[in-house]
Amino acid sequence: MNDGKQKLASPDGDLALVLVGGGARAAYQVGFLRAMVHKHPTLHFPIITGTSAGAINATYLASQVGPLTDAVEGLVQLWRAQRVDQVFRVDGVSLLRLVLHWGLRLVSGGSFLVPEVRGLLDTSPLRRFLEHTLEPTASGDFVGIARNIAARRLRALAITTSSYTTGQSVVWVQGADIENWERANRRSRKAAITIDHVMASAALPFFFPAIKLGDGWHGDGGIRMLAPCSPAIHLGARRIIAISNRCRTSESDADRPMIQHYPPPAQIAGQMIQSMFLDDLDRDAFNLQRVNGLLAALPVEQHQGLRPVELVVVRPSRDLGRLASEFEPQLPWLFRHLTRGLGSRDTTSPDLLSLLMFQEDYVERLLAIGAEDAETEGDRVAALLERRPV
């Protein structure tokens, strides 16, 4: 994990921001960042990595040429303007057409006469929203990212996708003096990050259609991202702030049943989503802690190219999945009806629903929780920024 060997000239050049996936729950990241940059107005992140919905946040921050405080404020406004119908189509005709096409495909045995279906939802509104907000060039890339790299305000932006074609996890990197790396089932590729990379990274499996990148089809980067902090470490990070979207539960809460009967599809899918997007960061933090302990006990000449990496993982103080059930009645009626058919109301923590809850009131609550948690986590973050023991 700690095998990146690039060294940065800037004294703050080893600081990285890692933003994981989580659909609508990524609004929590923005609330936390907003409060954090208000406490540290001169803060900047030379290394930014993003996966899934975190890739949208990461790309926006990396493409802004002004101060980080302005970039985060713009990101707040982006999330406040977000609505369910700006992410995927929820009109009755579109949803019923998709349901009909999937039903025909299931009963047809894969006949070529049945129309091809890509994803359970039509995400063309998300592409239009991102094109309007991120303002890519005609070729789909972002001028601001290249400008920040040229001005040495940004060392690298890394976006992770999962290749359905090869089964690999692919990290797309735009940066200066970057060397490619390769590990088992994961590799990096130099690229000018485009709107397609962002759409691919955020393409929730089954729900959002895959995106063609290069020579294959790619989907959500969280599917095989076993080490979320690895891209930042490869890019030279020695200090990492990683923002999770999953709260740390107590032992009593962990043992509390979320369902009373046979698990509905929404419950099973929610646990799969949790394991894809959120559990890996916990494993990464545990492994980094063990490696740091081993390095501290060994002479430098025995480190074999490894280096200690300080990591602060920020977690919500509330269960964002459980919170989503409070706002479920405000969802568009047909979409709400279909999710209830999957059992979204049969569980006390509808994690799957929370990923698709692009509702104004839910987003506002997540922004507020993020800001509150920035106060609670302020000392740990400050210690990392000031190079003190966390």
TARAQUI-V488475 format. One record per residue. N is the residue number from 1. SS is DSSP state (2 for helix, 1 for strand, 0 for the rest). D_LAST is the distance of its C-alpha to the last C-alpha in Angstrom with 1 decimal. Layout:
# TARAQUI-V488475
n;ss;d_last
N;SS;D_LAST
N;SS;D_LAST
This chain:
# TARAQUI-V488475
n;ss;d_last
1;0;19.9
2;0;18.3
3;0;21.8
4;0;21.9
5;0;23.1
6;0;23.6
7;0;22.3
8;0;22.0
9;0;23.5
10;0;21.5
11;0;18.4
12;0;16.8
13;0;18.8
14;0;16.1
15;1;14.4
16;1;15.6
17;1;16.3
18;1;17.4
19;1;19.8
20;0;21.4
21;0;24.8
22;0;26.2
23;2;29.3
24;2;29.6
25;2;26.2
26;2;24.7
27;2;25.6
28;2;22.5
29;2;20.4
30;2;22.5
31;2;22.1
32;2;18.3
33;2;18.7
34;2;21.3
35;2;19.4
36;2;16.3
37;2;18.7
38;2;20.5
39;2;17.5
40;0;17.0
41;0;20.6
42;0;20.4
43;0;17.8
44;0;19.3
45;0;18.5
46;0;20.5
47;1;20.0
48;1;20.8
49;1;21.7
50;1;23.4
51;1;25.3
52;0;28.1
53;2;27.7
54;2;24.4
55;2;26.7
56;2;28.6
57;2;25.6
58;2;24.4
59;2;27.9
60;2;28.5
61;2;25.5
62;2;26.3
63;2;30.0
64;0;29.6
65;0;30.4
66;0;29.4
67;0;26.2
68;2;23.4
69;2;24.1
70;2;27.6
71;2;26.8
72;2;24.6
73;2;27.4
74;2;29.9
75;2;28.0
76;2;28.0
77;2;31.8
78;2;32.2
79;2;30.8
80;2;32.9
81;2;35.9
82;0;35.3
83;0;37.8
84;2;38.8
85;2;42.0
86;2;40.0
87;0;38.2
88;0;41.1
89;0;44.7
90;0;45.4
91;0;49.1
92;2;51.5
93;2;53.4
94;2;50.3
95;2;48.8
96;2;52.1
97;2;53.0
98;2;49.8
99;2;50.5
100;2;54.1
101;2;53.2
102;2;50.8
103;2;53.4
104;2;56.0
105;2;53.9
106;2;53.2
107;2;56.9
108;2;58.2
109;0;56.8
110;0;55.3
111;0;58.5
112;0;58.5
113;0;60.5
114;0;57.6
115;0;55.4
116;0;52.1
117;0;49.1
118;0;45.6
119;0;43.0
120;0;43.6
121;0;42.9
122;0;44.1
123;0;41.1
124;2;43.2
125;2;42.2
126;2;38.5
127;2;39.7
128;2;41.8
129;2;39.0
130;2;36.5
131;2;39.3
132;2;40.0
133;2;36.4
134;2;35.0
135;0;38.3
136;0;38.6
137;0;41.4
138;0;44.6
139;0;43.1
140;0;40.1
141;1;37.4
142;0;35.4
143;2;36.3
144;2;33.1
145;2;31.0
146;2;33.3
147;2;33.3
148;2;29.5
149;2;29.5
150;2;32.4
151;0;30.8
152;0;27.6
153;0;25.6
154;0;24.8
155;0;24.5
156;1;25.1
157;1;25.4
158;1;25.5
159;1;27.3
160;1;27.8
161;1;31.1
162;1;32.9
163;1;36.3
164;0;38.9
165;0;41.3
166;0;39.5
167;0;36.9
168;0;34.1
169;1;30.8
170;1;31.2
171;1;28.5
172;1;30.4
173;1;28.9
174;1;30.1
175;1;28.8
176;0;29.7
177;0;30.1
178;0;28.9
179;0;30.0
180;0;30.8
181;0;29.3
182;1;30.7
183;1;29.6
184;0;31.4
185;0;32.4
186;1;30.1
187;1;30.7
188;1;30.2
189;1;32.9
190;1;33.1
191;0;34.5
192;0;35.0
193;0;33.2
194;1;35.9
195;2;36.4
196;2;37.5
197;2;34.2
198;2;32.5
199;2;35.2
200;2;35.0
201;2;31.3
202;0;31.7
203;0;34.9
204;0;34.2
205;0;36.2
206;0;39.7
207;0;39.2
208;0;38.8
209;0;41.0
210;0;39.8
211;1;40.0
212;1;41.8
213;1;39.7
214;0;41.5
215;0;43.3
216;1;41.9
217;1;40.8
218;1;37.1
219;1;35.3
220;1;31.9
221;0;29.1
222;0;27.3
223;0;30.2
224;0;29.3
225;0;25.7
226;0;24.3
227;0;21.2
228;0;20.1
229;0;17.4
230;2;20.0
231;2;21.8
232;2;18.9
233;2;18.2
234;2;21.9
235;0;21.9
236;0;19.6
237;0;16.1
238;0;13.1
239;1;10.6
240;1;11.5
241;1;11.6
242;1;13.9
243;1;15.8
244;0;17.7
245;0;20.8
246;0;20.8
247;0;19.7
248;0;18.4
249;0;21.5
250;0;22.2
251;2;24.5
252;2;27.5
253;2;27.0
254;2;26.6
255;0;30.0
256;0;31.7
257;0;34.4
258;0;34.4
259;0;38.0
260;0;41.1
261;0;43.5
262;0;43.5
263;0;40.5
264;0;41.6
265;2;40.7
266;2;38.1
267;2;36.2
268;2;36.4
269;2;35.5
270;2;32.5
271;2;31.1
272;2;31.8
273;2;30.0
274;2;26.9
275;2;26.9
276;2;27.4
277;2;24.9
278;0;22.1
279;2;22.0
280;2;21.3
281;2;17.8
282;2;17.0
283;2;18.5
284;2;16.8
285;2;13.3
286;2;14.8
287;2;16.4
288;2;13.6
289;2;11.7
290;2;15.1
291;2;15.8
292;2;12.7
293;2;13.7
294;2;17.3
295;2;16.7
296;2;15.0
297;2;18.1
298;0;20.6
299;0;22.1
300;2;21.5
301;2;25.1
302;2;24.6
303;0;21.9
304;0;24.8
305;0;23.3
306;0;20.0
307;0;16.7
308;0;13.0
309;0;11.5
310;1;7.9
311;1;8.4
312;1;7.8
313;1;11.0
314;1;12.6
315;0;15.6
316;0;18.7
317;0;19.2
318;0;22.8
319;0;24.8
320;2;26.0
321;2;28.7
322;2;30.1
323;2;30.0
324;2;32.2
325;0;35.1
326;0;35.5
327;0;36.4
328;2;38.4
329;2;41.8
330;2;41.3
331;0;41.2
332;0;44.5
333;2;47.1
334;2;48.0
335;2;44.5
336;2;43.6
337;2;46.7
338;2;45.8
339;2;42.2
340;2;43.7
341;2;46.0
342;0;43.0
343;0;41.9
344;0;39.2
345;0;40.5
346;0;40.7
347;0;37.0
348;0;34.7
349;0;31.8
350;0;33.6
351;2;30.8
352;2;33.3
353;2;34.7
354;2;31.4
355;2;31.1
356;0;34.5
357;0;34.1
358;0;34.4
359;0;35.6
360;2;35.2
361;2;34.3
362;2;31.8
363;2;30.1
364;2;30.0
365;2;28.5
366;2;25.7
367;2;25.0
368;2;24.9
369;2;22.5
370;2;20.1
371;2;20.4
372;2;19.8
373;2;16.7
374;2;15.3
375;2;15.8
376;2;14.0
377;0;10.9
378;2;11.1
379;2;8.4
380;2;5.6
381;2;7.9
382;2;8.7
383;2;5.5
384;2;6.0
385;2;9.6
386;0;9.7
387;0;8.3
388;0;6.2
389;0;3.8
390;0;0.0
